[in-house]
Amino acid sequence: MNWTKPRSASSAPSDYISESQPDRAFLRTDYRIRVQKGLRVITAAVRSSIALDRPPDPELIRIRDLVYQVAGIFHPDNKLRLLLDRCGRRMKELKTSTLREYFEHLTVKPTRQSEMVALLNEITIGETCFFRNQPQLDALRQIVIPKILEAKSRSPLRRLRIWSAGCSTGEEPYTLSMLLLEEAQGRLKDWTIEILATDLNERSLEHAKNAIYGTYSTRHLTPHFRQKYFTPATDQLQVQPPVRSSISFSRLNLSDDARMTFMKGLDLIFCCNVLIYFDLASKRRVIQHFYNNLLPHGYFFLSHSESLYGVSDDFRLVHLPGATAYIKGARTPAGK
């Protein structure tokens, strides 16, 4: 099996997971910086919070809508406090005292593009680990990979292309690489593997490229995988070069239609716990790109708690032992 570094998708686009947690109240009015227990935090000049039946601050809504327009991530009213907190972190960094001023940093200042990236880094997070969904991985190795190889048996090009869309800090693509390495001397002998790993969050991608992980991320590793594919790094573990060699990490915005069109010719797409932070319109747009970019024999995986029900009829649900996946269904011609 040949492990080649795929071309970067940064010339194409990252995925993202929003740390949106529901809250019963959100801050509003004229937000100022104050000091509390040695920390500079955002607070309201007149009152600290209001009930959800009161209108939110207009400037916060403008920022919310801008984030949605750029990245497809939507914060409903009951999650606006999270957005306010993340804006507050950036306002502290910029020494900006009001949301109105911060909105200008996002829209009219010369650094507006880099500031939007910085805000998205604050909004999007990734909570993941190695071998997070073992039934899904078992089905991949035992059923899906053999079916894909059978479908490609007549092709002279012995190559598998896999996309980890919303790879966060890299545990998912590294897990996939290790699983495929286990087949290197078996059914994948003489095959080339390319894993495209994308995310919206630049900090998460930097973490992924460093490939050093603590006990939380590595808690599901068996002794076999821990000893075979990792090297101790003080009190952490670093992924070994053979696992990393087939993976290309790059920033990609799933809402960037132009760049999404570059992600072609894929045998497998993983997009787990990402689309749950999109509204229906954004989900449908992203799913449309996944459909167009997946090869006819390809498989599309979501997390065990996600579904395409009510989102797309283009894919057909496939039941696997302990897991589910989607394959491309036959589209109904327009007008029929």
Helices and strands as residue ranges (DSSP letters): E 2-3, E 25-26, E 31-36, E 39-44, E 50-51, H 58-71, G 77-79, H 80-94, H 99-107, H 112-123, H 134-139, I 140-144, H 145-151, E 159-165, H 171-181, E 192-199, H 202-210, E 212-213, H 223-229, E 230-233, E 236-239, H 241-244, E 247-251, H 257-260, E 266-270, G 275-277, H 280-293, E 294-301, E 315-320, E 323-328
